[in-house]
Amino acid sequence: MPEEVLVSKIANAFIDDVQPHHTMPMVSLFRAAWGGLWVGGRVTLTTETVGFSPNGLNRIAQSGTLELRVPLSDVVDVEVRPGFFTDIVAITTPESVLKVRCYFATKFAKAILAARDRFEK
């Protein structure tokens, strides 16, 4: 069966190895304090993966691992955490945690779990 997009929405992802191209004191302080930066873009849930792609501005302004993909077969937990303005969806795998913040985070988290459960059958 070909991969199908189930949900695609504007989001921010927390990425630990992202580096801004220009030195900005506040950005550097935030990165040092939190261990990464929030990157704007789009989160997409498909029948096989959940992934993040940065928007054009963030591709120009930053470097590092900006594209992230998690196979649904690797998802062991999905949790909604409180955030400022929007909640955070934490997608846990055995190796990492992908954090995305978006509107209607609870609904998106449920969609991820449902897709994962369909994938496992």
N, C-alpha and C positions, 0 to 999 in steps of 0.2 A: 504494500500500500504506500503511495507517495506521501511524503511529509506534508501536513496541512497546517496552516496558521489558525490557531484557535482564538488567541487574544494578542493584540498589539497595542501598546499604549505608551504615552509619554511618561518618562520616569527618570530618576537619578539612580546611579549605582555607586556604591562605595568601593573604590578601587585603591588597594594599598600601594601599588608600585607606580602610580601615575606621577608624572613630573610636569609642572608648568614650564613652558618655554621661556617665560619672562619672570624674573624674580620680583615677587610682590610680598612685602613683609607679613601681611595678614594671612595670606595663603600659606606661606612657609610656616608660620606659627601654628595654624590649624593642622597642617599636615604633620608637624612634629608632635603636637599634642594628641592627635587622634590616630595617627599611623596611616593616613591615607587621605583621599579627597573624594567628595561627591562629584560625579561627572554626569552632565545632562545628556539625555538621548532617548532611546526607545527600548522598552523591554518587550520581548516577543515570546509567547508560549506557542509551541507547535505540538504536534502529536508525538514528537520524539525528543524535543529539547526545550529548555527555557534559556533565553539568552539576552544579552544587552549589547546594543550598538550605540556609540556616542553620536551626538549630532555634529553637524559640520563645524560649528564654532569650537567645540571641544576637541575635534580632530586637529584643528589648526593650533589651538592654544596649549595643548598638552601632548605628552608622549608617554609611552609605557604600554602596558597591556590594556587596551581600551575596549577590545571586543571580547566578550565572555560568553561561553556556552556550557551548559550543564545538561548532560543526557538525563532524561527522566528516570532511566533505570538506576542512576546514581543517587537520586534524591531520597534521603532517609528521613528528613523532617522539614516541615514548613511551618514557620511561626510568624505571627504578626506582633510587632513590637511598637510601642508608642513612639511617635516622632513629633517634630515641630512642623505644623501645618498638615503634613501627610504622615501616615503611619509607614513603618518599614516592614517589608516582607523579607525574612531571613530564610534562605533556601540552603539547607545543610546537606552536604555530601560527606563521605568518609574523609576526603582530603581538604575541604574548604567550606566556607559559608559565603554565598552570594547574597548581598544585601541590596535591595532596591526599594526606593521610596516612591510611592505613587498614590494617586487618589483611588479610593475604593480598594484599599489594600486587602481587606478581609475577603472581598469577593474574588480578587485575583489569587490570593492564597488558596482558596477553595477550588478554583479552576486548576491550579497547578496540581493539587492533590488528586482531583478527579482524573486529570490527564495521566498522571503517574499510575493511578490504580487501573485505568483502562490499558495502559501500556504493559502492565504486569500480567494481564490476563492472557 
